[in-house]
């Protein structure tokens, strides 16, 4: 990992940033979904029956199905993004080969649009073009780094692993806790875990921590409450 000269260690100005943020994003989303979806399933089933077997089967099914679904979803989504980025890179490379003068003028104009004077913009464009014309155009025109195209496999793996880890929390909690307190204990464990994922998600995106935590916790609480109510109603009806 290479750090840019003059960059502060706590600022995201290092190479490979897209890859790392993509993996972190997929991981946080996967963990959050694993916690909420699996907890909703097991709490719903626990609301309908006090037996451990049905809860275990439903929880494992939710874990496996959710992990595979999340991985496939991330793979397809990021593959589309990667293909689009590669197509744009090829288009820019072709334009530079066919009409370098027009591309240079465009680069100068883009730097002028950012507030540089004509002379400064021309000097900057000249130096960057001499160093790496394609990189200069991709950065200013498309905000793309040709050496940092996102990997669908990284996103898929991060999402699947994170979903599994997140799903294990409510599953193990509700299976290991005494029957009388397993639902409230699972509620508590899930809400604490969601507060953590909300904080991490806000940290990655540079957003306000409190709002992200509150939004995540409230959403999880509503999901758990709704599924437990449904399970309880069906349990009463079946009884």
ROLUMDREN-681465 format. One record per residue (C-alpha): residue number from 0; residue in three letters; z, x, y. Coordinates in nm, 4 decimals, always signed. Layout:
REM residues N
- pos;code;w;u;v
- NUM;ALA;Z;X;Y
...
REM end
This chain:
REM residues 239
- pos;code;w;u;v
- 0;UNK;+0.0000;+0.0000;+0.0000
- 1;UNK;-0.1087;+0.1489;+0.3342
- 2;UNK;+0.0768;+0.0812;+0.6563
- 3;UNK;-0.1243;+0.0796;+0.9762
- 4;UNK;-0.0308;+0.3479;+1.2329
- 5;UNK;+0.2192;+0.2174;+1.4872
- 6;UNK;+0.2924;-0.1030;+1.2938
- 7;UNK;+0.6509;-0.2204;+1.2654
- 8;UNK;+0.7739;-0.2416;+0.9051
- 9;UNK;+0.8776;-0.6065;+0.9438
- 10;UNK;+0.5423;-0.7237;+1.0764
- 11;UNK;+0.2524;-0.8295;+0.8468
- 12;UNK;-0.0049;-0.5701;+0.9603
- 13;UNK;-0.0587;-0.4002;+0.6265
- 14;UNK;-0.3550;-0.3986;+0.3919
- 15;UNK;-0.3485;-0.6510;+0.1081
- 16;UNK;-0.1751;-0.9097;+0.3271
- 17;UNK;-0.3999;-1.1953;+0.2125
- 18;UNK;-0.3289;-1.1171;-0.1518
- 19;UNK;+0.0468;-1.1003;-0.1013
- 20;UNK;+0.0696;-1.4126;+0.1119
- 21;UNK;-0.1557;-1.5987;-0.1303
- 22;UNK;+0.0682;-1.5041;-0.4224
- 23;UNK;+0.3847;-1.5915;-0.2306
- 24;UNK;+0.2434;-1.9239;-0.1190
- 25;UNK;+0.1372;-2.0171;-0.4704
- 26;UNK;+0.4729;-1.9045;-0.6068
- 27;UNK;+0.6797;-2.1050;-0.3608
- 28;UNK;+0.4683;-2.4176;-0.4052
- 29;UNK;+0.4795;-2.3787;-0.7816
- 30;UNK;+0.8572;-2.3392;-0.7868
- 31;UNK;+0.9034;-2.6373;-0.5566
- 32;UNK;+0.6782;-2.8582;-0.7692
- 33;UNK;+0.8436;-2.7389;-1.0886
- 34;UNK;+1.1875;-2.8261;-0.9565
- 35;UNK;+1.0979;-3.1684;-0.8183
- 36;UNK;+0.8577;-3.2975;-1.0833
- 37;UNK;+1.0607;-3.1851;-1.3831
- 38;UNK;+1.3876;-3.3011;-1.2285
- 39;UNK;+1.2339;-3.6382;-1.1518
- 40;UNK;+1.1224;-3.6769;-1.5144
- 41;UNK;+1.4492;-3.5736;-1.6786
- 42;UNK;+1.6643;-3.7690;-1.4339
- 43;UNK;+1.4489;-4.0758;-1.4890
- 44;UNK;+1.4819;-4.0472;-1.8647
- 45;UNK;+1.8547;-3.9787;-1.8337
- 46;UNK;+1.8856;-4.2974;-1.6342
- 47;UNK;+1.7400;-4.4891;-1.9277
- 48;UNK;+1.9287;-4.3246;-2.2140
- 49;UNK;+2.2338;-4.1094;-2.2769
- 50;UNK;+2.0678;-3.9318;-2.5716
- 51;UNK;+1.9716;-3.5661;-2.5325
- 52;UNK;+1.6567;-3.5704;-2.7497
- 53;UNK;+1.4373;-3.7872;-2.5259
- 54;UNK;+1.5441;-3.5905;-2.2179
- 55;UNK;+1.4567;-3.2607;-2.3877
- 56;UNK;+1.1156;-3.3807;-2.5064
- 57;UNK;+1.0260;-3.5327;-2.1701
- 58;UNK;+1.1459;-3.2234;-1.9840
- 59;UNK;+0.9509;-2.9807;-2.2018
- 60;UNK;+0.6377;-3.1940;-2.1722
- 61;UNK;+0.6761;-3.2018;-1.7936
- 62;UNK;+0.7298;-2.8238;-1.7840
- 63;UNK;+0.4313;-2.7297;-1.9990
- 64;UNK;+0.1950;-2.9875;-1.8523
- 65;UNK;+0.2970;-2.9089;-1.4977
- 66;UNK;+0.2675;-2.5316;-1.5364
- 67;UNK;-0.0821;-2.5589;-1.6838
- 68;UNK;-0.1883;-2.8119;-1.4207
- 69;UNK;-0.0574;-2.5994;-1.1347
- 70;UNK;-0.2277;-2.2871;-1.2686
- 71;UNK;-0.5613;-2.4647;-1.3103
- 72;UNK;-0.5353;-2.6233;-0.9677
- 73;UNK;-0.4600;-2.2919;-0.7977
- 74;UNK;-0.7368;-2.1169;-0.9897
- 75;UNK;-1.0001;-2.3726;-0.8916
- 76;UNK;-0.8846;-2.3891;-0.5301
- 77;UNK;-0.8626;-2.0143;-0.4739
- 78;UNK;-1.1863;-1.9528;-0.6655
- 79;UNK;-1.3640;-2.1815;-0.4193
- 80;UNK;-1.2069;-1.9932;-0.1297
- 81;UNK;-1.3027;-1.6575;-0.2807
- 82;UNK;-1.6621;-1.7696;-0.3413
- 83;UNK;-1.6899;-1.8903;+0.0181
- 84;UNK;-1.5552;-1.5599;+0.1512
- 85;UNK;-1.7934;-1.3588;-0.0658
- 86;UNK;-2.0881;-1.5696;+0.0492
- 87;UNK;-1.9926;-1.5114;+0.4133
- 88;UNK;-1.9584;-1.1381;+0.3528
- 89;UNK;-2.3044;-1.1245;+0.1935
- 90;UNK;-2.4525;-1.3259;+0.4815
- 91;UNK;-2.3020;-1.0914;+0.7387
- 92;UNK;-2.4202;-0.7850;+0.5461
- 93;UNK;-2.7739;-0.9256;+0.5353
- 94;UNK;-2.7754;-1.0068;+0.9074
- 95;UNK;-2.6612;-0.6537;+0.9920
- 96;UNK;-2.9412;-0.5080;+0.7812
- 97;UNK;-3.2101;-0.7370;+0.9254
- 98;UNK;-3.1195;-0.7312;+1.2954
- 99;UNK;-2.8467;-0.4790;+1.3842
- 100;UNK;-2.9197;-0.4950;+1.7590
- 101;UNK;-2.8639;-0.8698;+1.7768
- 102;UNK;-2.5463;-0.8345;+1.5732
- 103;UNK;-2.4208;-0.5615;+1.8057
- 104;UNK;-2.4845;-0.7824;+2.1087
- 105;UNK;-2.2989;-1.0635;+1.9367
- 106;UNK;-2.0031;-0.8342;+1.8690
- 107;UNK;-1.9908;-0.7267;+2.2338
- 108;UNK;-1.9994;-1.0906;+2.3415
- 109;UNK;-1.7151;-1.1805;+2.1108
- 110;UNK;-1.4966;-0.9049;+2.2537
- 111;UNK;-1.5857;-1.0184;+2.6039
- 112;UNK;-1.4784;-1.3704;+2.5086
- 113;UNK;-1.1385;-1.2265;+2.4188
- 114;UNK;-1.0933;-1.0958;+2.7712
- 115;UNK;-1.2417;-0.7451;+2.7653
- 116;UNK;-1.4765;-0.6295;+3.0390
- 117;UNK;-1.8401;-0.5725;+2.9504
- 118;UNK;-1.8020;-0.1939;+2.9523
- 119;UNK;-1.4841;-0.1977;+2.7446
- 120;UNK;-1.6281;-0.4502;+2.4996
- 121;UNK;-1.9385;-0.2350;+2.4582
- 122;UNK;-1.7308;+0.0776;+2.4010
- 123;UNK;-1.5077;-0.0964;+2.1453
- 124;UNK;-1.8060;-0.2461;+1.9643
- 125;UNK;-1.9807;+0.0914;+1.9571
- 126;UNK;-1.6814;+0.2733;+1.8089
- 127;UNK;-1.6085;+0.0039;+1.5513
- 128;UNK;-1.9742;-0.0238;+1.4497
- 129;UNK;-1.9926;+0.3513;+1.4017
- 130;UNK;-1.6864;+0.3369;+1.1789
- 131;UNK;-1.7666;+0.0244;+0.9732
- 132;UNK;-2.0021;-0.2338;+1.1208
- 133;UNK;-1.9497;-0.4916;+0.8467
- 134;UNK;-1.5723;-0.4720;+0.8700
- 135;UNK;-1.5846;-0.5055;+1.2480
- 136;UNK;-1.8019;-0.8183;+1.2345
- 137;UNK;-1.6052;-0.9821;+0.9556
- 138;UNK;-1.2767;-0.9277;+1.1374
- 139;UNK;-1.3819;-1.0655;+1.4770
- 140;UNK;-1.6217;-1.3376;+1.3611
- 141;UNK;-1.4646;-1.4696;+1.0429
- 142;UNK;-1.1158;-1.3180;+1.0210
- 143;UNK;-1.2029;-1.1788;+0.6774
- 144;UNK;-1.1241;-0.8405;+0.5250
- 145;UNK;-1.3846;-0.7491;+0.2628
- 146;UNK;-1.1251;-0.5363;+0.0816
- 147;UNK;-0.8666;-0.8134;+0.0739
- 148;UNK;-1.0431;-1.1152;-0.0785
- 149;UNK;-0.7928;-1.3426;-0.2472
- 150;UNK;-0.7665;-1.3425;-0.6286
- 151;UNK;-0.7609;-1.6770;-0.8138
- 152;UNK;-0.5920;-1.5135;-1.1129
- 153;UNK;-0.3035;-1.3917;-0.8981
- 154;UNK;-0.2551;-1.7370;-0.7510
- 155;UNK;-0.2796;-1.9102;-1.0896
- 156;UNK;-0.0314;-1.6763;-1.2567
- 157;UNK;+0.2145;-1.6909;-0.9671
- 158;UNK;+0.1970;-2.0692;-0.9619
- 159;UNK;+0.2429;-2.1104;-1.3381
- 160;UNK;+0.5337;-1.8659;-1.3602
- 161;UNK;+0.7035;-2.0110;-1.0530
- 162;UNK;+0.6588;-2.3667;-1.1800
- 163;UNK;+0.8157;-2.2704;-1.5134
- 164;UNK;+1.1110;-2.0976;-1.3483
- 165;UNK;+1.1615;-2.3907;-1.1138
- 166;UNK;+1.1356;-2.6447;-1.3955
- 167;UNK;+1.3942;-2.4646;-1.6084
- 168;UNK;+1.6655;-2.5240;-1.3496
- 169;UNK;+1.6862;-2.9049;-1.3736
- 170;UNK;+1.5990;-2.9029;-1.7442
- 171;UNK;+1.8783;-2.6642;-1.8418
- 172;UNK;+2.1230;-2.8266;-1.6038
- 173;UNK;+2.0801;-3.1744;-1.7431
- 174;UNK;+2.0807;-3.0533;-2.1046
- 175;UNK;+2.3888;-2.8338;-2.0780
- 176;UNK;+2.6024;-3.0500;-1.8498
- 177;UNK;+2.8400;-3.3116;-1.9944
- 178;UNK;+2.6754;-3.6531;-2.0243
- 179;UNK;+2.9083;-3.8127;-1.7718
- 180;UNK;+2.8185;-3.5769;-1.4885
- 181;UNK;+2.4758;-3.4489;-1.5884
- 182;UNK;+2.2819;-3.6603;-1.3381
- 183;UNK;+2.4904;-3.5844;-1.0262
- 184;UNK;+2.5122;-3.2178;-1.1287
- 185;UNK;+2.1344;-3.2030;-1.1668
- 186;UNK;+2.0948;-3.3714;-0.8276
- 187;UNK;+2.3170;-3.1062;-0.6684
- 188;UNK;+2.1463;-2.8107;-0.8389
- 189;UNK;+1.8013;-2.9399;-0.7472
- 190;UNK;+1.8850;-3.0003;-0.3817
- 191;UNK;+2.0331;-2.6515;-0.3464
- 192;UNK;+1.7247;-2.4994;-0.5087
- 193;UNK;+1.4949;-2.7017;-0.2829
- 194;UNK;+1.6838;-2.5779;+0.0215
- 195;UNK;+1.6104;-2.2231;-0.0933
- 196;UNK;+1.2381;-2.2886;-0.1499
- 197;UNK;+1.2186;-2.4658;+0.1861
- 198;UNK;+1.3705;-2.1633;+0.3552
- 199;UNK;+1.1347;-1.9217;+0.1807
- 200;UNK;+0.8312;-2.1379;+0.2629
- 201;UNK;+0.9304;-2.1408;+0.6306
- 202;UNK;+0.9858;-1.7653;+0.6243
- 203;UNK;+0.6378;-1.7041;+0.4800
- 204;UNK;+0.4713;-1.9284;+0.7357
- 205;UNK;+0.6888;-1.8227;+1.0281
- 206;UNK;+0.8015;-2.1822;+1.0798
- 207;UNK;+1.1415;-2.3218;+1.1726
- 208;UNK;+1.3782;-2.2826;+0.8781
- 209;UNK;+1.5971;-2.5857;+0.9411
- 210;UNK;+1.3115;-2.8323;+0.9622
- 211;UNK;+1.1456;-2.6966;+0.6483
- 212;UNK;+1.4712;-2.7094;+0.4506
- 213;UNK;+1.5484;-3.0633;+0.5661
- 214;UNK;+1.1998;-3.1873;+0.4836
- 215;UNK;+1.2047;-3.0338;+0.1363
- 216;UNK;+1.5545;-3.1549;+0.0495
- 217;UNK;+1.4959;-3.5109;+0.1723
- 218;UNK;+1.1677;-3.5351;-0.0197
- 219;UNK;+1.3320;-3.4110;-0.3386
- 220;UNK;+1.6263;-3.6475;-0.2991
- 221;UNK;+1.3946;-3.9450;-0.2565
- 222;UNK;+1.1929;-3.8465;-0.5650
- 223;UNK;+1.5041;-3.8082;-0.7789
- 224;UNK;+1.6590;-4.1298;-0.6514
- 225;UNK;+1.3427;-4.3281;-0.7175
- 226;UNK;+1.2922;-4.2032;-1.0732
- 227;UNK;+1.6591;-4.2452;-1.1626
- 228;UNK;+1.6467;-4.6047;-1.0359
- 229;UNK;+1.3356;-4.6750;-1.2430
- 230;UNK;+1.4934;-4.5177;-1.5517
- 231;UNK;+1.8152;-4.7138;-1.5050
- 232;UNK;+1.6303;-5.0438;-1.4660
- 233;UNK;+1.4243;-4.9817;-1.7799
- 234;UNK;+1.7360;-4.8705;-1.9654
- 235;UNK;+1.9132;-5.1913;-1.8748
- 236;UNK;+1.6082;-5.3981;-1.9676
- 237;UNK;+1.5726;-5.2228;-2.3021
- 238;UNK;+1.9408;-5.2679;-2.3743
REM end
